[in-house]
Amino acid sequence: MDDMISHRRSVGVEAMRMREVKELMDRRIADGHGDQGFSSLFELLAEHSRR
């Protein structure tokens, strides 16, 4: 993700949403769910929607 974000910035394309997704991914990894892959983000998003 860092490389994709850097590339987008280097060509002048906004990367705000990608940074937000990366923050969510980093959070999932920190919570011990790094082995679940990208689809584990849906679980995190579902938690937020129930609040």
N, CA, C, O and CB atoms as a CASP TS submission, in Angstrom:
PFRMAT TS
TARGET T0000
AUTHOR 0000-0000-0000
METHOD Language model
MODEL 1
PARENT N/A
ATOM      1  N   MET     1       0.817  -1.191   0.000  1.00  0.00           N
ATOM      2  CA  MET     1       0.000   0.000   0.000  1.00  0.00           C
ATOM      3  C   MET     1       0.863   1.258   0.000  1.00  0.00           C
ATOM      4  O   MET     1       0.543   2.238  -0.673  1.00  0.00           O
ATOM      5  CB  MET     1      -0.931  -0.003   1.198  1.00  0.00           C
ATOM      6  N   ASP     2       1.950   1.227   0.752  1.00  0.00           N
ATOM      7  CA  ASP     2       2.814   2.410   0.788  1.00  0.00           C
ATOM      8  C   ASP     2       3.316   2.770  -0.603  1.00  0.00           C
ATOM      9  O   ASP     2       3.349   3.944  -0.972  1.00  0.00           O
ATOM     10  CB  ASP     2       4.001   2.177   1.726  1.00  0.00           C
ATOM     11  N   ASP     3       3.707   1.761  -1.373  1.00  0.00           N
ATOM     12  CA  ASP     3       4.195   2.019  -2.729  1.00  0.00           C
ATOM     13  C   ASP     3       3.100   2.602  -3.614  1.00  0.00           C
ATOM     14  O   ASP     3       3.350   3.527  -4.387  1.00  0.00           O
ATOM     15  CB  ASP     3       4.738   0.734  -3.351  1.00  0.00           C
ATOM     16  N   MET     4       1.902   2.071  -3.504  1.00  0.00           N
ATOM     17  CA  MET     4       0.799   2.581  -4.325  1.00  0.00           C
ATOM     18  C   MET     4       0.461   4.019  -3.938  1.00  0.00           C
ATOM     19  O   MET     4       0.203   4.858  -4.802  1.00  0.00           O
ATOM     20  CB  MET     4      -0.448   1.681  -4.176  1.00  0.00           C
ATOM     21  N   ILE     5       0.464   4.294  -2.649  1.00  0.00           N
ATOM     22  CA  ILE     5       0.184   5.659  -2.182  1.00  0.00           C
ATOM     23  C   ILE     5       1.259   6.614  -2.687  1.00  0.00           C
ATOM     24  O   ILE     5       0.947   7.698  -3.180  1.00  0.00           O
ATOM     25  CB  ILE     5       0.104   5.707  -0.634  1.00  0.00           C
ATOM     26  N   SER     6       2.511   6.219  -2.567  1.00  0.00           N
ATOM     27  CA  SER     6       3.618   7.055  -3.045  1.00  0.00           C
ATOM     28  C   SER     6       3.525   7.301  -4.541  1.00  0.00           C
ATOM     29  O   SER     6       3.751   8.417  -5.010  1.00  0.00           O
ATOM     30  CB  SER     6       4.957   6.406  -2.713  1.00  0.00           C
ATOM     31  N   HIS     7       3.196   6.263  -5.283  1.00  0.00           N
ATOM     32  CA  HIS     7       3.081   6.408  -6.734  1.00  0.00           C
ATOM     33  C   HIS     7       1.960   7.380  -7.091  1.00  0.00           C
ATOM     34  O   HIS     7       2.139   8.253  -7.940  1.00  0.00           O
ATOM     35  CB  HIS     7       2.832   5.041  -7.396  1.00  0.00           C
ATOM     36  N   ARG     8       0.825   7.232  -6.457  1.00  0.00           N
ATOM     37  CA  ARG     8      -0.294   8.137  -6.746  1.00  0.00           C
ATOM     38  C   ARG     8       0.113   9.575  -6.474  1.00  0.00           C
ATOM     39  O   ARG     8      -0.173  10.464  -7.276  1.00  0.00           O
ATOM     40  CB  ARG     8      -1.534   7.765  -5.905  1.00  0.00           C
ATOM     41  N   ARG     9       0.778   9.810  -5.351  1.00  0.00           N
ATOM     42  CA  ARG     9       1.235  11.167  -5.033  1.00  0.00           C
ATOM     43  C   ARG     9       2.208  11.679  -6.091  1.00  0.00           C
ATOM     44  O   ARG     9       2.143  12.840  -6.495  1.00  0.00           O
ATOM     45  CB  ARG     9       1.899  11.198  -3.648  1.00  0.00           C
ATOM     46  N   SER    10       3.113  10.804  -6.535  1.00  0.00           N
ATOM     47  CA  SER    10       4.137  11.232  -7.482  1.00  0.00           C
ATOM     48  C   SER    10       3.557  11.646  -8.829  1.00  0.00           C
ATOM     49  O   SER    10       4.163  12.442  -9.546  1.00  0.00           O
ATOM     50  CB  SER    10       5.140  10.128  -7.683  1.00  0.00           C
ATOM     51  N   VAL    11       2.394  11.116  -9.177  1.00  0.00           N
ATOM     52  CA  VAL    11       1.771  11.496 -10.448  1.00  0.00           C
ATOM     53  C   VAL    11       0.643  12.496 -10.245  1.00  0.00           C
ATOM     54  O   VAL    11      -0.088  12.822 -11.180  1.00  0.00           O
ATOM     55  CB  VAL    11       1.241  10.262 -11.167  1.00  0.00           C
ATOM     56  N   GLY    12       0.508  12.983  -9.003  1.00  0.00           N
ATOM     57  CA  GLY    12      -0.467  14.040  -8.737  1.00  0.00           C
ATOM     58  C   GLY    12      -1.891  13.567  -8.522  1.00  0.00           C
ATOM     59  O   GLY    12      -2.833  14.341  -8.692  1.00  0.00           O
ATOM     60  N   VAL    13      -2.063  12.296  -8.148  1.00  0.00           N
ATOM     61  CA  VAL    13      -3.404  11.756  -7.924  1.00  0.00           C
ATOM     62  C   VAL    13      -3.656  11.685  -6.419  1.00  0.00           C
ATOM     63  O   VAL    13      -2.796  11.237  -5.660  1.00  0.00           O
ATOM     64  CB  VAL    13      -3.566  10.346  -8.587  1.00  0.00           C
ATOM     65  N   GLU    14      -4.818  12.121  -6.002  1.00  0.00           N
ATOM     66  CA  GLU    14      -5.178  12.100  -4.584  1.00  0.00           C
ATOM     67  C   GLU    14      -5.125  10.677  -4.032  1.00  0.00           C
ATOM     68  O   GLU    14      -5.552   9.731  -4.693  1.00  0.00           O
ATOM     69  CB  GLU    14      -6.581  12.698  -4.376  1.00  0.00           C
ATOM     70  N   ALA    15      -4.604  10.536  -2.830  1.00  0.00           N
ATOM     71  CA  ALA    15      -4.447   9.210  -2.228  1.00  0.00           C
ATOM     72  C   ALA    15      -5.119   9.117  -0.859  1.00  0.00           C
ATOM     73  O   ALA    15      -4.830   8.203  -0.087  1.00  0.00           O
ATOM     74  CB  ALA    15      -2.970   8.868  -2.098  1.00  0.00           C
ATOM     75  N   MET    16      -6.010  10.054  -0.558  1.00  0.00           N
ATOM     76  CA  MET    16      -6.633  10.085   0.761  1.00  0.00           C
ATOM     77  C   MET    16      -7.351   8.783   1.092  1.00  0.00           C
ATOM     78  O   MET    16      -7.171   8.249   2.186  1.00  0.00           O
ATOM     79  CB  MET    16      -7.605  11.239   0.846  1.00  0.00           C
ATOM     80  N   ARG    17      -8.145   8.271   0.192  1.00  0.00           N
ATOM     81  CA  ARG    17      -8.896   7.035   0.451  1.00  0.00           C
ATOM     82  C   ARG    17      -7.959   5.848   0.629  1.00  0.00           C
ATOM     83  O   ARG    17      -8.204   4.974   1.460  1.00  0.00           O
ATOM     84  CB  ARG    17      -9.879   6.756  -0.693  1.00  0.00           C
ATOM     85  N   MET    18      -6.893   5.822  -0.149  1.00  0.00           N
ATOM     86  CA  MET    18      -5.929   4.727  -0.005  1.00  0.00           C
ATOM     87  C   MET    18      -5.231   4.800   1.343  1.00  0.00           C
ATOM     88  O   MET    18      -4.955   3.768   1.955  1.00  0.00           O
ATOM     89  CB  MET    18      -4.893   4.764  -1.138  1.00  0.00           C
ATOM     90  N   ARG    19      -4.944   6.006   1.811  1.00  0.00           N
ATOM     91  CA  ARG    19      -4.339   6.159   3.133  1.00  0.00           C
ATOM     92  C   ARG    19      -5.300   5.688   4.218  1.00  0.00           C
ATOM     93  O   ARG    19      -4.885   5.065   5.195  1.00  0.00           O
ATOM     94  CB  ARG    19      -3.934   7.624   3.379  1.00  0.00           C
ATOM     95  N   GLU    20      -6.578   5.986   4.045  1.00  0.00           N
ATOM     96  CA  GLU    20      -7.584   5.536   5.019  1.00  0.00           C
ATOM     97  C   GLU    20      -7.670   4.015   5.053  1.00  0.00           C
ATOM     98  O   GLU    20      -7.744   3.421   6.128  1.00  0.00           O
ATOM     99  CB  GLU    20      -8.963   6.132   4.685  1.00  0.00           C
ATOM    100  N   VAL    21      -7.660   3.389   3.896  1.00  0.00           N
ATOM    101  CA  VAL    21      -7.698   1.925   3.831  1.00  0.00           C
ATOM    102  C   VAL    21      -6.444   1.343   4.472  1.00  0.00           C
ATOM    103  O   VAL    21      -6.518   0.346   5.191  1.00  0.00           O
ATOM    104  CB  VAL    21      -7.829   1.441   2.365  1.00  0.00           C
ATOM    105  N   LYS    22      -5.299   1.959   4.215  1.00  0.00           N
ATOM    106  CA  LYS    22      -4.055   1.481   4.818  1.00  0.00           C
ATOM    107  C   LYS    22      -4.119   1.584   6.342  1.00  0.00           C
ATOM    108  O   LYS    22      -3.663   0.679   7.041  1.00  0.00           O
ATOM    109  CB  LYS    22      -2.853   2.281   4.280  1.00  0.00           C
ATOM    110  N   GLU    23      -4.673   2.663   6.855  1.00  0.00           N
ATOM    111  CA  GLU    23      -4.814   2.804   8.304  1.00  0.00           C
ATOM    112  C   GLU    23      -5.686   1.684   8.875  1.00  0.00           C
ATOM    113  O   GLU    23      -5.387   1.137   9.936  1.00  0.00           O
ATOM    114  CB  GLU    23      -5.415   4.178   8.655  1.00  0.00           C
ATOM    115  N   LEU    24      -6.757   1.350   8.169  1.00  0.00           N
ATOM    116  CA  LEU    24      -7.616   0.252   8.614  1.00  0.00           C
ATOM    117  C   LEU    24      -6.873  -1.079   8.572  1.00  0.00           C
ATOM    118  O   LEU    24      -6.993  -1.898   9.483  1.00  0.00           O
ATOM    119  CB  LEU    24      -8.878   0.176   7.747  1.00  0.00           C
ATOM    120  N   MET    25      -6.105  -1.286   7.505  1.00  0.00           N
ATOM    121  CA  MET    25      -5.337  -2.519   7.392  1.00  0.00           C
ATOM    122  C   MET    25      -4.299  -2.617   8.507  1.00  0.00           C
ATOM    123  O   MET    25      -4.120  -3.679   9.104  1.00  0.00           O
ATOM    124  CB  MET    25      -4.654  -2.599   6.022  1.00  0.00           C
ATOM    125  N   ASP    26      -3.619  -1.511   8.785  1.00  0.00           N
ATOM    126  CA  ASP    26      -2.632  -1.492   9.864  1.00  0.00           C
ATOM    127  C   ASP    26      -3.296  -1.818  11.202  1.00  0.00           C
ATOM    128  O   ASP    26      -2.720  -2.513  12.039  1.00  0.00           O
ATOM    129  CB  ASP    26      -1.933  -0.119   9.934  1.00  0.00           C
ATOM    130  N   ARG    27      -4.483  -1.322  11.385  1.00  0.00           N
ATOM    131  CA  ARG    27      -5.219  -1.596  12.627  1.00  0.00           C
ATOM    132  C   ARG    27      -5.577  -3.067  12.755  1.00  0.00           C
ATOM    133  O   ARG    27      -5.459  -3.645  13.836  1.00  0.00           O
ATOM    134  CB  ARG    27      -6.489  -0.752  12.690  1.00  0.00           C
ATOM    135  N   ARG    28      -6.010  -3.672  11.664  1.00  0.00           N
ATOM    136  CA  ARG    28      -6.338  -5.103  11.684  1.00  0.00           C
ATOM    137  C   ARG    28      -5.095  -5.927  12.003  1.00  0.00           C
ATOM    138  O   ARG    28      -5.166  -6.892  12.763  1.00  0.00           O
ATOM    139  CB  ARG    28      -6.941  -5.546  10.330  1.00  0.00           C
ATOM    140  N   ILE    29      -3.971  -5.553  11.430  1.00  0.00           N
ATOM    141  CA  ILE    29      -2.719  -6.265  11.704  1.00  0.00           C
ATOM    142  C   ILE    29      -2.353  -6.117  13.172  1.00  0.00           C
ATOM    143  O   ILE    29      -1.975  -7.093  13.820  1.00  0.00           O
ATOM    144  CB  ILE    29      -1.572  -5.737  10.805  1.00  0.00           C
ATOM    145  N   ALA    30      -2.463  -4.902  13.702  1.00  0.00           N
ATOM    146  CA  ALA    30      -2.129  -4.656  15.105  1.00  0.00           C
ATOM    147  C   ALA    30      -3.049  -5.437  16.046  1.00  0.00           C
ATOM    148  O   ALA    30      -2.644  -5.821  17.143  1.00  0.00           O
ATOM    149  CB  ALA    30      -2.214  -3.159  15.415  1.00  0.00           C
ATOM    150  N   ASP    31      -4.281  -5.667  15.612  1.00  0.00           N
ATOM    151  CA  ASP    31      -5.245  -6.420  16.421  1.00  0.00           C
ATOM    152  C   ASP    31      -5.080  -7.926  16.274  1.00  0.00           C
ATOM    153  O   ASP    31      -5.855  -8.696  16.843  1.00  0.00           O
ATOM    154  CB  ASP    31      -6.655  -6.029  16.041  1.00  0.00           C
ATOM    155  N   GLY    32      -4.063  -8.354  15.505  1.00  0.00           N
ATOM    156  CA  GLY    32      -3.784  -9.777  15.361  1.00  0.00           C
ATOM    157  C   GLY    32      -4.511 -10.476  14.229  1.00  0.00           C
ATOM    158  O   GLY    32      -4.602 -11.703  14.218  1.00  0.00           O
ATOM    159  N   HIS    33      -5.033  -9.710  13.268  1.00  0.00           N
ATOM    160  CA  HIS    33      -5.791 -10.292  12.167  1.00  0.00           C
ATOM    161  C   HIS    33      -5.077 -10.167  10.820  1.00  0.00           C
ATOM    162  O   HIS    33      -5.709 -10.243   9.766  1.00  0.00           O
ATOM    163  CB  HIS    33      -7.146  -9.637  12.083  1.00  0.00           C
ATOM    164  N   GLY    34      -3.765  -9.975  10.861  1.00  0.00           N
ATOM    165  CA  GLY    34      -3.003  -9.790   9.630  1.00  0.00           C
ATOM    166  C   GLY    34      -3.028 -10.974   8.690  1.00  0.00           C
ATOM    167  O   GLY    34      -2.864 -10.814   7.480  1.00  0.00           O
ATOM    168  N   ASP    35      -3.231 -12.162   9.237  1.00  0.00           N
ATOM    169  CA  ASP    35      -3.251 -13.360   8.397  1.00  0.00           C
ATOM    170  C   ASP    35      -4.574 -13.551   7.664  1.00  0.00           C
ATOM    171  O   ASP    35      -4.696 -14.453   6.836  1.00  0.00           O
ATOM    172  CB  ASP    35      -2.965 -14.577   9.236  1.00  0.00           C
ATOM    173  N   GLN    36      -5.555 -12.721   7.956  1.00  0.00           N
ATOM    174  CA  GLN    36      -6.877 -12.868   7.344  1.00  0.00           C
ATOM    175  C   GLN    36      -7.009 -12.144   6.012  1.00  0.00           C
ATOM    176  O   GLN    36      -7.990 -12.343   5.295  1.00  0.00           O
ATOM    177  CB  GLN    36      -7.929 -12.362   8.286  1.00  0.00           C
ATOM    178  N   GLY    37      -6.054 -11.325   5.679  1.00  0.00           N
ATOM    179  CA  GLY    37      -6.066 -10.663   4.392  1.00  0.00           C
ATOM    180  C   GLY    37      -6.984  -9.455   4.319  1.00  0.00           C
ATOM    181  O   GLY    37      -7.570  -9.022   5.312  1.00  0.00           O
ATOM    182  N   PHE    38      -7.086  -8.932   3.113  1.00  0.00           N
ATOM    183  CA  PHE    38      -7.824  -7.699   2.851  1.00  0.00           C
ATOM    184  C   PHE    38      -9.297  -7.806   3.213  1.00  0.00           C
ATOM    185  O   PHE    38      -9.899  -6.828   3.656  1.00  0.00           O
ATOM    186  CB  PHE    38      -7.691  -7.322   1.401  1.00  0.00           C
ATOM    187  N   SER    39      -9.882  -8.982   3.027  1.00  0.00           N
ATOM    188  CA  SER    39     -11.316  -9.133   3.285  1.00  0.00           C
ATOM    189  C   SER    39     -11.666  -8.958   4.757  1.00  0.00           C
ATOM    190  O   SER    39     -12.831  -8.742   5.090  1.00  0.00           O
ATOM    191  CB  SER    39     -11.786 -10.492   2.813  1.00  0.00           C
ATOM    192  N   SER    40     -10.670  -9.047   5.649  1.00  0.00           N
ATOM    193  CA  SER    40     -10.956  -8.852   7.068  1.00  0.00           C
ATOM    194  C   SER    40     -11.357  -7.410   7.365  1.00  0.00           C
ATOM    195  O   SER    40     -11.887  -7.123   8.438  1.00  0.00           O
ATOM    196  CB  SER    40      -9.741  -9.239   7.908  1.00  0.00           C
ATOM    197  N   LEU    41     -11.109  -6.503   6.424  1.00  0.00           N
ATOM    198  CA  LEU    41     -11.533  -5.120   6.626  1.00  0.00           C
ATOM    199  C   LEU    41     -13.046  -5.018   6.740  1.00  0.00           C
ATOM    200  O   LEU    41     -13.556  -4.135   7.429  1.00  0.00           O
ATOM    201  CB  LEU    41     -11.035  -4.239   5.484  1.00  0.00           C
ATOM    202  N   PHE    42     -13.759  -5.897   6.082  1.00  0.00           N
ATOM    203  CA  PHE    42     -15.221  -5.858   6.151  1.00  0.00           C
ATOM    204  C   PHE    42     -15.712  -6.089   7.578  1.00  0.00           C
ATOM    205  O   PHE    42     -16.709  -5.505   8.003  1.00  0.00           O
ATOM    206  CB  PHE    42     -15.829  -6.906   5.210  1.00  0.00           C
ATOM    207  N   GLU    43     -15.014  -6.933   8.301  1.00  0.00           N
ATOM    208  CA  GLU    43     -15.366  -7.185   9.695  1.00  0.00           C
ATOM    209  C   GLU    43     -15.190  -5.908  10.527  1.00  0.00           C
ATOM    210  O   GLU    43     -16.043  -5.567  11.346  1.00  0.00           O
ATOM    211  CB  GLU    43     -14.502  -8.332  10.273  1.00  0.00           C
ATOM    212  N   LEU    44     -14.089  -5.220  10.307  1.00  0.00           N
ATOM    213  CA  LEU    44     -13.834  -3.979  11.020  1.00  0.00           C
ATOM    214  C   LEU    44     -14.880  -2.931  10.669  1.00  0.00           C
ATOM    215  O   LEU    44     -15.372  -2.225  11.549  1.00  0.00           O
ATOM    216  CB  LEU    44     -12.434  -3.460  10.703  1.00  0.00           C
ATOM    217  N   LEU    45     -15.216  -2.826   9.405  1.00  0.00           N
ATOM    218  CA  LEU    45     -16.232  -1.863   8.981  1.00  0.00           C
ATOM    219  C   LEU    45     -17.598  -2.203   9.553  1.00  0.00           C
ATOM    220  O   LEU    45     -18.364  -1.308   9.909  1.00  0.00           O
ATOM    221  CB  LEU    45     -16.308  -1.809   7.464  1.00  0.00           C
ATOM    222  N   ALA    46     -17.905  -3.480   9.641  1.00  0.00           N
ATOM    223  CA  ALA    46     -19.179  -3.901  10.222  1.00  0.00           C
ATOM    224  C   ALA    46     -19.253  -3.516  11.704  1.00  0.00           C
ATOM    225  O   ALA    46     -20.312  -3.122  12.192  1.00  0.00           O
ATOM    226  CB  ALA    46     -19.369  -5.424  10.054  1.00  0.00           C
ATOM    227  N   GLU    47     -18.128  -3.631  12.417  1.00  0.00           N
ATOM    228  CA  GLU    47     -18.082  -3.231  13.823  1.00  0.00           C
ATOM    229  C   GLU    47     -18.424  -1.739  13.954  1.00  0.00           C
ATOM    230  O   GLU    47     -19.176  -1.343  14.844  1.00  0.00           O
ATOM    231  CB  GLU    47     -16.680  -3.527  14.432  1.00  0.00           C
ATOM    232  N   HIS    48     -17.866  -0.928  13.064  1.00  0.00           N
ATOM    233  CA  HIS    48     -18.109   0.503  13.119  1.00  0.00           C
ATOM    234  C   HIS    48     -19.544   0.853  12.784  1.00  0.00           C
ATOM    235  O   HIS    48     -20.092   1.806  13.339  1.00  0.00           O
ATOM    236  CB  HIS    48     -17.182   1.219  12.184  1.00  0.00           C
ATOM    237  N   SER    49     -20.153   0.114  11.900  1.00  0.00           N
ATOM    238  CA  SER    49     -21.532   0.433  11.510  1.00  0.00           C
ATOM    239  C   SER    49     -22.531   0.077  12.609  1.00  0.00           C
ATOM    240  O   SER    49     -23.641   0.608  12.624  1.00  0.00           O
ATOM    241  CB  SER    49     -21.899  -0.304  10.222  1.00  0.00           C
ATOM    242  N   ARG    50     -22.157  -0.809  13.524  1.00  0.00           N
ATOM    243  CA  ARG    50     -23.050  -1.182  14.623  1.00  0.00           C
ATOM    244  C   ARG    50     -23.001  -0.188  15.773  1.00  0.00           C
ATOM    245  O   ARG    50     -23.854  -0.231  16.658  1.00  0.00           O
ATOM    246  CB  ARG    50     -22.698  -2.562  15.134  1.00  0.00           C
ATOM    247  N   ARG    51     -22.032   0.694  15.776  1.00  0.00           N
ATOM    248  CA  ARG    51     -21.886   1.666  16.872  1.00  0.00           C
ATOM    249  C   ARG    51     -22.799   2.827  16.721  1.00  0.00           C
ATOM    250  O   ARG    51     -22.796   3.728  17.560  1.00  0.00           O
ATOM    251  CB  ARG    51     -20.484   2.161  16.959  1.00  0.00           C
TER
END
